[in-house]
Structures are given as structure tokens and as C-alpha cells.
Amino acid sequence: MNDTHYYEVNLHWDFETMGTLSSPVTPDKIEVATPAEFPKGMKEKWTPEHLFVAAVSSCLMSTFLLVADNSKLEFISFESNATGTIEKVDGKLAVTEIILKPVLILPSTQKEEKAKRILDMSEKACAISNSIKTKITLQPIIIIQ
């Protein structure tokens, strides 16, 4: 596997504070706008802040899936909630923390400690988390059925 990868994203400004994201590798498009909390922001639209938090959350999932498979961890389901906090730091707005709350349901044949270790490894191996200065807090919930 090559150690260098490229991910192209295109942005087209549509009107006011809204644009459309696209990529040559997918037919899906995402409308993105300034958050409603800011001047001329729009309600009910994806924002750069949502996408930033989503990038960290989805990286945790994709990394977890790979690490769990390599570790032979069987699981029934994986879901995650992620919340990003924006604060002023040195006079500038920044995403200061992202709290990840993955919920992992395991069959009774699996061990909670192993699953927790794999989630921790996954967070530490996530390329997105490793690329930002935002504090990442992992608060997993592991349920054995």
C-alpha cells in the first residue's frame, strides 16, 4: 500500500452563504452553509463545523472497523455520537474539543476490555485526529448482549 493518498473535494458557491461540495469519486453532493449562529447563517444545513466533527467521527468508525477486523473482534453494531465545542482562544474561534461517544454492542462471546482497547487504538490511529490540534475525548459505551 502506498503511503501517500490524495482526496479531491470541489466547492461551488451557490448563493448567499451556501455552496455545494462534490468530489470526482462520488455522485453524492453535500450542501454546506455558514452556521445559523453566525451572521447570514442558514438553518438546517451542513456547516464546515459539522463536517469537521463528522470527519473525526467517521475516521474513528473506519479505523475501528479495520482494527476490529484485524483483531478478530466480533460485534453486533457500532454507532457514535460526536459533539464539537467551538470557543474563542486567543481572540480566534476554534474547535477546542470533540467528544466521541461510540456505542458498541458485542455478542456474549467477546470481552469488554478487548473492545475498549481496540476503540482506544482506533482513536489513536485515526489520520484525521492525528492531523488536528483539537482535543479528542473518547467516551465509549460497550454493551454485551
VOBA-1610 file (N, C-alpha, C; in pm, whole numbers, padded with zeros to 5 digits, always signed):
BEGIN
Met+00083-00118+00000Met+00000+00000+00000Met+00088+00125+00000Asn+00056+00218-00084Asn+00127+00344-00094Asn+00100+00429+00030Asp+00199+00501+00080Asp+00182+00584+00199Asp+00130+00725+00169Thr+00113+00759+00043Thr+00062+00890+00006Thr-00071+00872-00068His-00172+00946-00022His-00305+00938-00082His-00358+01080-00101Tyr-00443+01099-00200Tyr-00499+01231-00230Tyr-00651+01222-00232Tyr-00717+01324-00176Tyr-00862+01328-00169Tyr-00909+01464-00221Glu-00970+01463-00338Glu-01012+01587-00402Glu-01156+01621-00365Val-01176+01746-00325Val-01309+01798-00295Val-01325+01929-00369Asn-01438+01945-00434Asn-01468+02068-00506Asn-01582+02141-00437Leu-01576+02273-00436Leu-01679+02355-00375Leu-01729+02456-00476His-01861+02464-00490His-01923+02561-00579His-02013+02651-00495Trp-01986+02783-00496Trp-02071+02876-00425Trp-02203+02885-00499Asp-02315+02869-00426Asp-02447+02872-00488Asp-02513+03010-00473Phe-02533+03056-00350Phe-02591+03187-00323Phe-02574+03219-00175Glu-02587+03347-00142Glu-02574+03394-00004Glu-02455+03326+00065Thr-02482+03247+00170Thr-02371+03180+00240Thr-02376+03029+00221Met-02423+02983+00106Met-02437+02840+00081Met-02361+02799-00045Gly-02304+02678-00037Gly-02235+02620-00151Gly-02261+02471-00157Thr-02206+02406-00258Thr-02223+02262-00275Thr-02086+02197-00288Leu-02065+02095-00204Leu-01942+02016-00210Leu-01962+01896-00301Ser-01859+01863-00375Ser-01863+01742-00459Ser-01721+01686-00468Ser-01714+01566-00521Ser-01585+01501-00543Ser-01597+01415-00668Pro-01491+01403-00744Pro-01498+01320-00864Pro-01516+01171-00834Val-01500+01129-00708Val-01510+00987-00675Val-01650+00945-00628Thr-01744+01040-00617Thr-01878+01005-00573Thr-01983+01092-00642Pro-02099+01036-00675Pro-02204+01118-00735Pro-02278+01204-00632Asp-02259+01175-00503Asp-02328+01249-00397Asp-02271+01390-00383Lys-02360+01483-00352Lys-02320+01620-00326Lys-02373+01660-00189Ile-02305+01753-00125Ile-02345+01799+00008Ile-02359+01951+00005Glu-02478+01998+00043Glu-02495+02142+00059Glu-02431+02183+00191Val-02357+02292+00188Val-02289+02340+00307Val-02311+02491+00317Ala-02330+02539+00441Ala-02357+02681+00459Ala-02293+02730+00588Thr-02291+02861+00603Thr-02249+02922+00729Thr-02348+02881+00837Pro-02301+02849+00957Pro-02393+02809+01065Pro-02493+02919+01098Ala-02610+02880+01141Ala-02717+02974+01174Ala-02676+03071+01286Glu-02581+03031+01370Glu-02538+03116+01482Glu-02455+03237+01437Phe-02410+03236+01314Phe-02326+03343+01263Phe-02404+03433+01168Pro-02352+03555+01144Pro-02423+03648+01053Pro-02452+03584+00917Lys-02575+03598+00873Lys-02624+03545+00745Lys-02618+03393+00738Gly-02604+03327+00853Gly-02600+03182+00856Gly-02735+03121+00820Met-02734+02994+00785Met-02856+02926+00741Met-02888+02811+00835Lys-03015+02793+00860Lys-03063+02682+00942Lys-03074+02556+00857Glu-03066+02443+00925Glu-03092+02312+00865Glu-03001+02277+00748Lys-02877+02323+00754Lys-02777+02290+00652Lys-02651+02236+00721Trp-02580+02150+00651Trp-02448+02108+00698Trp-02358+02230+00697Thr-02270+02239+00797Thr-02178+02351+00807Thr-02035+02297+00808Pro-01937+02384+00788Pro-01798+02337+00799Pro-01771+02275+00936Glu-01833+02329+01040Glu-01814+02277+01174Glu-01870+02136+01187His-01990+02112+01131His-02047+01977+01130His-01955+01880+01055Leu-01906+01924+00941Leu-01821+01837+00860Leu-01688+01806+00928Phe-01635+01902+01002Phe-01511+01881+01077Phe-01533+01773+01184Val-01642+01788+01260Val-01674+01688+01363Val-01705+01554+01297Ala-01778+01556+01185Ala-01811+01432+01114Ala-01685+01363+01062Ala-01585+01439+01019Ala-01461+01379+00971Ala-01392+01301+01082Val-01389+01356+01202Val-01327+01287+01316Val-01409+01163+01352Ser-01541+01178+01357Ser-01629+01066+01394Ser-01622+00953+01293Ser-01630+00987+01165Ser-01627+00882+01063Ser-01489+00819+01051Cys-01384+00894+01082Cys-01250+00836+01083Cys-01238+00734+01196Leu-01296+00767+01312Leu-01295+00669+01421Leu-01363+00541+01376Met-01479+00553+01313Met-01551+00433+01269Met-01470+00352+01168Ser-01419+00418+01065Ser-01348+00342+00961Ser-01221+00279+01016Thr-01152+00348+01105Thr-01032+00291+01166Thr-01070+00176+01258Phe-01176+00195+01337Phe-01224+00088+01425Phe-01258-00038+01344Leu-01327-00022+01233Leu-01366-00139+01152Leu-01243-00217+01106Leu-01139-00148+01068Leu-01015-00213+01025Leu-00944-00281+01141Val-00930-00208+01253Val-00860-00264+01369Val-00939-00381+01428Ala-01072-00368+01436Ala-01156-00476+01489Ala-01144-00601+01402Asp-01143-00583+01271Asp-01129-00696+01180Asp-00993-00763+01199Asn-00888-00683+01204Asn-00753-00738+01224Asn-00738-00806+01360Ser-00815-00761+01459Ser-00808-00817+01594Ser-00910-00927+01618Lys-00984-00961+01515Lys-01087-01067+01525Lys-01192-01034+01632Leu-01226-00906+01645Leu-01332-00866+01737Leu-01465-00873+01665Glu-01552-00958+01713Glu-01687-00967+01657Glu-01774-00867+01732Phe-01860-00797+01656Phe-01953-00704+01719Phe-02085-00706+01643Ile-02190-00664+01713Ile-02324-00664+01655Ile-02353-00530+01589Ser-02315-00421+01657Ser-02339-00290+01596Ser-02241-00187+01651Phe-02224-00081+01573Phe-02141+00032+01609Phe-02216+00158+01570Glu-02235+00247+01664Glu-02292+00379+01637Glu-02210+00478+01716Ser-02213+00603+01676Ser-02136+00701+01752Ser-02203+00837+01745Asn-02199+00907+01857Asn-02242+01046+01865Asn-02115+01127+01885Ala-02107+01241+01819Ala-01991+01328+01833Ala-02038+01471+01851Thr-01975+01540+01946Thr-02010+01679+01971Thr-01882+01762+01971Gly-01883+01867+01890Gly-01770+01959+01885Gly-01802+02087+01959Thr-01703+02139+02028Thr-01718+02265+02101Thr-01633+02372+02034Ile-01697+02486+02005Ile-01623+02600+01950Ile-01615+02706+02058Glu-01493+02758+02077Glu-01469+02863+02175Glu-01369+02962+02118Lys-01366+03080+02178Lys-01262+03176+02141Lys-01135+03143+02217Val-01026+03131+02143Val-00895+03105+02200Val-00801+03210+02143Asp-00741+03288+02230Asp-00651+03396+02187Asp-00719+03487+02085Gly-00847+03513+02107Gly-00923+03604+02021Gly-00973+03544+01891Lys-00952+03413+01871Lys-00996+03348+01748Lys-01087+03231+01781Leu-01188+03207+01698Leu-01275+03091+01717Leu-01200+02965+01676Ala-01217+02860+01755Ala-01153+02731+01725Ala-01239+02619+01780Val-01233+02504+01713Val-01294+02383+01768Val-01195+02332+01872Thr-01232+02346+02000Thr-01138+02315+02107Thr-01147+02171+02155Glu-01262+02107+02136Glu-01277+01969+02181Glu-01385+01899+02099Ile-01361+01773+02072Ile-01462+01686+02013Ile-01477+01567+02104Ile-01600+01546+02152Ile-01628+01431+02237Ile-01692+01324+02150Leu-01629+01208+02145Leu-01679+01093+02069Leu-01741+00994+02166Lys-01865+00957+02140Lys-01936+00862+02226Lys-01982+00742+02143Pro-01888+00654+02109Pro-01928+00535+02034Pro-02004+00438+02123Val-02106+00377+02066Val-02182+00271+02134Val-02156+00143+02056Leu-02094+00049+02123Leu-02055-00077+02061Leu-02130-00190+02129Ile-02203-00267+02050Ile-02276-00383+02104Ile-02202-00509+02061Leu-02166-00588+02163Leu-02089-00710+02142Leu-02173-00833+02172Pro-02143-00943+02105Pro-02205-01069+02148Pro-02140-01116+02278Ser-02207-01205+02348Ser-02158-01252+02478Ser-02024-01325+02469Thr-01982-01362+02350Thr-01855-01432+02332Thr-01735-01339+02336Gln-01758-01208+02336Gln-01649-01110+02330Gln-01626-01045+02467Lys-01508-00990+02486Lys-01469-00928+02613Lys-01472-00775+02600Glu-01530-00711+02701Glu-01539-00565+02703Glu-01401-00499+02701Glu-01306-00554+02775Glu-01172-00496+02783Glu-01104-00493+02646Lys-01121-00600+02570Lys-01062-00606+02435Lys-01125-00501+02346Ala-01256-00488+02353Ala-01325-00389+02271Ala-01281-00247+02307Lys-01267-00219+02435Lys-01223-00087+02480Lys-01082-00058+02429Arg-00994-00156+02437Arg-00857-00142+02388Arg-00857-00112+02237Ile-00942-00181+02163Ile-00949-00161+02018Ile-01004-00023+01985Leu-01102+00024+02059Leu-01154+00160+02038Leu-01045+00263+02067Asp-00970+00245+02175Asp-00860+00337+02207Asp-00753+00337+02098Met-00716+00219+02052Met-00617+00206+01943Met-00668+00276+01818Ser-00797+00260+01789Ser-00856+00319+01669Ser-00852+00470+01675Glu-00884+00526+01791Glu-00880+00673+01805Glu-00738+00723+01787Lys-00642+00653+01842Lys-00501+00695+01832Lys-00445+00678+01690Ala-00503+00587+01612Ala-00454+00561+01476Ala-00528+00642+01369Cys-00631+00715+01406Cys-00713+00789+01310Cys-00632+00903+01247Ala-00622+00902+01116Ala-00543+01004+01044Ala-00598+01145+01066Ile-00729+01159+01074Ile-00788+01291+01092Ile-00756+01343+01232Ser-00779+01262+01335Ser-00747+01304+01472Ser-00600+01339+01487Asn-00514+01265+01419Asn-00371+01290+01426Asn-00328+01416+01351Ser-00419+01474+01273Ser-00387+01589+01190Ser-00435+01722+01248Ile-00502+01718+01361Ile-00561+01839+01416Ile-00511+01863+01558Lys-00523+01988+01604Lys-00483+02018+01741Lys-00600+02012+01839Thr-00719+01990+01791Thr-00838+01979+01875Thr-00824+01861+01971Lys-00864+01881+02095Lys-00864+01774+02194Lys-00975+01675+02158Ile-00940+01547+02152Ile-01037+01442+02124Ile-01059+01363+02254Thr-01184+01354+02295Thr-01219+01279+02416Thr-01307+01162+02375Leu-01264+01043+02410Leu-01336+00921+02377Leu-01412+00874+02500Gln-01545+00859+02487Gln-01631+00814+02596Gln-01714+00696+02546Pro-01652+00578+02532Pro-01724+00465+02474Pro-01826+00403+02570Ile-01930+00350+02511Ile-02029+00270+02582Ile-02025+00133+02517Ile-01995+00031+02596Ile-01985-00105+02543Ile-02092-00189+02611Ile-02175-00250+02528Ile-02287-00331+02577Ile-02266-00475+02529Ile-02275-00569+02621Ile-02263-00710+02583Ile-02402-00772+02590Gln-02440-00835+02480Gln-02573-00899+02473Gln-02561-01049+02480
//
